[in-house]
Amino acid sequence: MIDIKQLTESDKGRWVYYTDSFDGSKQYGRLKSWNDKYVFVVYENLARDMNLFMHYTGVATDPNDLTFV
């Protein structure tokens, strides 16, 4: 679980993984931004250069499903 209230600007770009609560599968991504309810994550994709994550759209993700790598 990631606590949104504890996030700082230095956390942008950190690697996280999402754990699916149904099947336990994991998906890796980079933290792009957040608001008071969601963390926006750019998930890893073979077609993406993850060094350019800030140029991709982040997916709103429940912070309870995320953990820092």
CNS distance restraints for C-alpha pairs under 8 A (distance, minus, plus):
assign (resid   1 and name CA) (resid  63 and name CA) 5.84 0.50 0.50
assign (resid   1 and name CA) (resid  64 and name CA) 4.36 0.50 0.50
assign (resid   1 and name CA) (resid  65 and name CA) 5.94 0.50 0.50
assign (resid   1 and name CA) (resid  66 and name CA) 5.16 0.50 0.50
assign (resid   1 and name CA) (resid  67 and name CA) 5.25 0.50 0.50
assign (resid   2 and name CA) (resid  63 and name CA) 5.17 0.50 0.50
assign (resid   2 and name CA) (resid  64 and name CA) 6.22 0.50 0.50
assign (resid   2 and name CA) (resid  65 and name CA) 7.95 0.50 0.50
assign (resid   2 and name CA) (resid  66 and name CA) 5.90 0.50 0.50
assign (resid   2 and name CA) (resid  67 and name CA) 5.90 0.50 0.50
assign (resid   2 and name CA) (resid  68 and name CA) 7.44 0.50 0.50
assign (resid   3 and name CA) (resid   7 and name CA) 6.90 0.50 0.50
assign (resid   3 and name CA) (resid  63 and name CA) 6.84 0.50 0.50
assign (resid   4 and name CA) (resid  34 and name CA) 7.31 0.50 0.50
assign (resid   4 and name CA) (resid  35 and name CA) 7.74 0.50 0.50
assign (resid   4 and name CA) (resid  36 and name CA) 6.91 0.50 0.50
assign (resid   4 and name CA) (resid  37 and name CA) 7.77 0.50 0.50
assign (resid   4 and name CA) (resid  38 and name CA) 7.90 0.50 0.50
assign (resid   4 and name CA) (resid  39 and name CA) 7.45 0.50 0.50
assign (resid   4 and name CA) (resid  63 and name CA) 7.09 0.50 0.50
assign (resid   5 and name CA) (resid  36 and name CA) 7.92 0.50 0.50
assign (resid   7 and name CA) (resid  11 and name CA) 6.22 0.50 0.50
assign (resid   8 and name CA) (resid  12 and name CA) 7.59 0.50 0.50
assign (resid  11 and name CA) (resid  31 and name CA) 7.23 0.50 0.50
assign (resid  12 and name CA) (resid  30 and name CA) 7.65 0.50 0.50
assign (resid  12 and name CA) (resid  31 and name CA) 5.36 0.50 0.50
assign (resid  12 and name CA) (resid  32 and name CA) 5.41 0.50 0.50
assign (resid  12 and name CA) (resid  33 and name CA) 6.48 0.50 0.50
assign (resid  13 and name CA) (resid  30 and name CA) 5.20 0.50 0.50
assign (resid  13 and name CA) (resid  31 and name CA) 5.08 0.50 0.50
assign (resid  13 and name CA) (resid  32 and name CA) 5.98 0.50 0.50
assign (resid  13 and name CA) (resid  53 and name CA) 7.66 0.50 0.50
assign (resid  14 and name CA) (resid  30 and name CA) 5.45 0.50 0.50
assign (resid  14 and name CA) (resid  31 and name CA) 5.57 0.50 0.50
assign (resid  14 and name CA) (resid  68 and name CA) 7.30 0.50 0.50
assign (resid  14 and name CA) (resid  69 and name CA) 7.99 0.50 0.50
assign (resid  15 and name CA) (resid  28 and name CA) 7.06 0.50 0.50
assign (resid  15 and name CA) (resid  29 and name CA) 5.69 0.50 0.50
assign (resid  15 and name CA) (resid  30 and name CA) 4.49 0.50 0.50
assign (resid  15 and name CA) (resid  31 and name CA) 6.40 0.50 0.50
assign (resid  15 and name CA) (resid  68 and name CA) 6.12 0.50 0.50
assign (resid  15 and name CA) (resid  69 and name CA) 5.60 0.50 0.50
assign (resid  16 and name CA) (resid  28 and name CA) 5.86 0.50 0.50
assign (resid  16 and name CA) (resid  29 and name CA) 5.49 0.50 0.50
assign (resid  16 and name CA) (resid  30 and name CA) 5.82 0.50 0.50
assign (resid  16 and name CA) (resid  31 and name CA) 6.68 0.50 0.50
assign (resid  16 and name CA) (resid  66 and name CA) 6.40 0.50 0.50
assign (resid  16 and name CA) (resid  67 and name CA) 5.47 0.50 0.50
assign (resid  16 and name CA) (resid  68 and name CA) 4.32 0.50 0.50
assign (resid  16 and name CA) (resid  69 and name CA) 5.04 0.50 0.50
assign (resid  17 and name CA) (resid  26 and name CA) 6.20 0.50 0.50
assign (resid  17 and name CA) (resid  27 and name CA) 5.44 0.50 0.50
assign (resid  17 and name CA) (resid  28 and name CA) 4.39 0.50 0.50
assign (resid  17 and name CA) (resid  29 and name CA) 6.15 0.50 0.50
assign (resid  17 and name CA) (resid  66 and name CA) 5.61 0.50 0.50
assign (resid  17 and name CA) (resid  67 and name CA) 5.52 0.50 0.50
assign (resid  17 and name CA) (resid  68 and name CA) 6.43 0.50 0.50
assign (resid  17 and name CA) (resid  69 and name CA) 6.37 0.50 0.50
assign (resid  18 and name CA) (resid  26 and name CA) 5.39 0.50 0.50
assign (resid  18 and name CA) (resid  27 and name CA) 5.17 0.50 0.50
assign (resid  18 and name CA) (resid  28 and name CA) 6.38 0.50 0.50
assign (resid  18 and name CA) (resid  29 and name CA) 7.90 0.50 0.50
assign (resid  18 and name CA) (resid  65 and name CA) 5.51 0.50 0.50
assign (resid  18 and name CA) (resid  66 and name CA) 4.67 0.50 0.50
assign (resid  18 and name CA) (resid  67 and name CA) 6.75 0.50 0.50
assign (resid  19 and name CA) (resid  24 and name CA) 5.64 0.50 0.50
assign (resid  19 and name CA) (resid  25 and name CA) 5.72 0.50 0.50
assign (resid  19 and name CA) (resid  26 and name CA) 4.60 0.50 0.50
assign (resid  19 and name CA) (resid  27 and name CA) 6.76 0.50 0.50
assign (resid  19 and name CA) (resid  65 and name CA) 5.58 0.50 0.50
assign (resid  19 and name CA) (resid  66 and name CA) 6.53 0.50 0.50
assign (resid  20 and name CA) (resid  24 and name CA) 4.88 0.50 0.50
assign (resid  20 and name CA) (resid  25 and name CA) 5.36 0.50 0.50
assign (resid  20 and name CA) (resid  26 and name CA) 6.33 0.50 0.50
assign (resid  20 and name CA) (resid  65 and name CA) 7.05 0.50 0.50
assign (resid  21 and name CA) (resid  65 and name CA) 7.43 0.50 0.50
assign (resid  27 and name CA) (resid  43 and name CA) 7.03 0.50 0.50
assign (resid  27 and name CA) (resid  44 and name CA) 7.48 0.50 0.50
assign (resid  28 and name CA) (resid  43 and name CA) 5.83 0.50 0.50
assign (resid  28 and name CA) (resid  44 and name CA) 5.75 0.50 0.50
assign (resid  29 and name CA) (resid  41 and name CA) 6.02 0.50 0.50
assign (resid  29 and name CA) (resid  42 and name CA) 5.29 0.50 0.50
assign (resid  29 and name CA) (resid  43 and name CA) 3.91 0.50 0.50
assign (resid  29 and name CA) (resid  44 and name CA) 5.04 0.50 0.50
assign (resid  30 and name CA) (resid  41 and name CA) 5.53 0.50 0.50
assign (resid  30 and name CA) (resid  42 and name CA) 5.31 0.50 0.50
assign (resid  30 and name CA) (resid  43 and name CA) 6.47 0.50 0.50
assign (resid  30 and name CA) (resid  44 and name CA) 7.77 0.50 0.50
assign (resid  30 and name CA) (resid  50 and name CA) 7.86 0.50 0.50
assign (resid  30 and name CA) (resid  53 and name CA) 7.04 0.50 0.50
assign (resid  31 and name CA) (resid  39 and name CA) 7.18 0.50 0.50
assign (resid  31 and name CA) (resid  40 and name CA) 6.20 0.50 0.50
assign (resid  31 and name CA) (resid  41 and name CA) 4.66 0.50 0.50
assign (resid  31 and name CA) (resid  42 and name CA) 6.53 0.50 0.50
assign (resid  32 and name CA) (resid  39 and name CA) 7.73 0.50 0.50
assign (resid  32 and name CA) (resid  40 and name CA) 5.55 0.50 0.50
assign (resid  32 and name CA) (resid  41 and name CA) 5.44 0.50 0.50
assign (resid  32 and name CA) (resid  42 and name CA) 6.52 0.50 0.50
assign (resid  32 and name CA) (resid  53 and name CA) 7.43 0.50 0.50
assign (resid  32 and name CA) (resid  54 and name CA) 6.44 0.50 0.50
assign (resid  32 and name CA) (resid  58 and name CA) 6.32 0.50 0.50
assign (resid  33 and name CA) (resid  39 and name CA) 6.08 0.50 0.50
assign (resid  33 and name CA) (resid  40 and name CA) 5.15 0.50 0.50
assign (resid  33 and name CA) (resid  41 and name CA) 7.27 0.50 0.50
assign (resid  33 and name CA) (resid  58 and name CA) 7.75 0.50 0.50
assign (resid  34 and name CA) (resid  38 and name CA) 5.65 0.50 0.50
assign (resid  34 and name CA) (resid  39 and name CA) 4.26 0.50 0.50
assign (resid  34 and name CA) (resid  40 and name CA) 5.52 0.50 0.50
assign (resid  35 and name CA) (resid  39 and name CA) 6.64 0.50 0.50
assign (resid  37 and name CA) (resid  62 and name CA) 7.39 0.50 0.50
assign (resid  37 and name CA) (resid  63 and name CA) 7.92 0.50 0.50
assign (resid  38 and name CA) (resid  60 and name CA) 5.52 0.50 0.50
assign (resid  38 and name CA) (resid  61 and name CA) 5.45 0.50 0.50
assign (resid  38 and name CA) (resid  62 and name CA) 5.38 0.50 0.50
assign (resid  38 and name CA) (resid  63 and name CA) 6.20 0.50 0.50
assign (resid  39 and name CA) (resid  59 and name CA) 7.83 0.50 0.50
assign (resid  39 and name CA) (resid  60 and name CA) 5.69 0.50 0.50
assign (resid  39 and name CA) (resid  61 and name CA) 5.26 0.50 0.50
assign (resid  39 and name CA) (resid  62 and name CA) 6.46 0.50 0.50
assign (resid  39 and name CA) (resid  63 and name CA) 5.88 0.50 0.50
assign (resid  40 and name CA) (resid  58 and name CA) 4.72 0.50 0.50
assign (resid  40 and name CA) (resid  59 and name CA) 4.95 0.50 0.50
assign (resid  40 and name CA) (resid  60 and name CA) 4.55 0.50 0.50
assign (resid  40 and name CA) (resid  61 and name CA) 5.95 0.50 0.50
assign (resid  41 and name CA) (resid  58 and name CA) 4.61 0.50 0.50
assign (resid  41 and name CA) (resid  59 and name CA) 5.12 0.50 0.50
assign (resid  41 and name CA) (resid  60 and name CA) 6.69 0.50 0.50
assign (resid  41 and name CA) (resid  61 and name CA) 6.89 0.50 0.50
assign (resid  42 and name CA) (resid  53 and name CA) 6.26 0.50 0.50
assign (resid  42 and name CA) (resid  56 and name CA) 6.62 0.50 0.50
assign (resid  42 and name CA) (resid  57 and name CA) 6.43 0.50 0.50
assign (resid  42 and name CA) (resid  58 and name CA) 4.53 0.50 0.50
assign (resid  42 and name CA) (resid  59 and name CA) 6.25 0.50 0.50
assign (resid  43 and name CA) (resid  58 and name CA) 7.61 0.50 0.50
assign (resid  43 and name CA) (resid  59 and name CA) 7.71 0.50 0.50
assign (resid  44 and name CA) (resid  48 and name CA) 7.02 0.50 0.50
assign (resid  44 and name CA) (resid  50 and name CA) 6.80 0.50 0.50
assign (resid  48 and name CA) (resid  52 and name CA) 7.90 0.50 0.50
assign (resid  49 and name CA) (resid  53 and name CA) 7.15 0.50 0.50
assign (resid  52 and name CA) (resid  56 and name CA) 7.44 0.50 0.50
assign (resid  61 and name CA) (resid  65 and name CA) 7.38 0.50 0.50
assign (resid  61 and name CA) (resid  66 and name CA) 7.82 0.50 0.50
assign (resid  62 and name CA) (resid  66 and name CA) 7.20 0.50 0.50
